[in-house]
Amino acid sequence: MIYKVLYQPTSIQNPRRETTETLYTQADSAIEVRAALENQTDYNVESVEELTGNYLEYERKSPNFKITDLTEL
């Protein structure tokens, strides 16, 4: 499954729309994504949502769509 993650680059930064970044990754569950990001980064994760169907196709058309391997963070 492919997930879209909205996050702030550091955990000490309060969430603001202007500084929110996006990451796309593949994993078995949203819990796995959150756990990997918590253990390997200092990100302040705002949300993790599964992309399927039309939502996934829409995101794939974005020039910023790139799957990030969680083991490389």
N, C-alpha and C positions, 0 to 999 in steps of 0.2 A: 504494500500500500504506500501511496505517496502522501506526505504530510507537508502542510504549509505552516511555518513557525514565524510568529511575529515576536520580536524581541528588542530589548535595549542592549547596547554593547557592553554595559557594565551593570552589575547588580546594585551599585550604590546610586545609580541615576534613576530619578523618578520617571515613570512612563509619560512620554509626550509624543503626540502624533508626528511631530516634525522630525523626531530622532528615531522613530521606530524603523527597524530593518526587517527584511524578509529572508527566510532561508527555506529551501525545499529539500526534503530528504525522504529516503525510503526506509521503512521499518515495518515490523510486524504489528506494532501497536503504538498509540500515542504515549502510553506509559513508558515504553522503551525509549522513545524520542526524548521525553522529559528527563528521564534518568541519565541518558547519555549526555545531554546538554548540561545538566546539573553537575555531573562528575568531571566533565572535560573542559568546561568553559566558565567564564564569569558572567555569562549572559543573564539578564533579567527577562525571563520568558513570559510574555503576555498571554499568548494563546498558541495552541497546537490544534490544527484542524485537518481532518482527512479530506483529501481531494478525490472525488470520483465523478464519473460521467461528464456532464457539460461543464461543471466547475473545473475539472482537470483539463479539459480541452481548452477552455478559456485561458487558464494560467499558462498552458504550454505555448500559447501564441505570444506571450509576453517576451520581450527581448531579455529580461532579467531572469527568465526561468532556467535554472541550472540545478541539477540534483547534487547535493553535498553529501559525501560519505561521512557518516558519524564517527567512524574510526580515525578520520584524518583531521579532526578538530583539535 
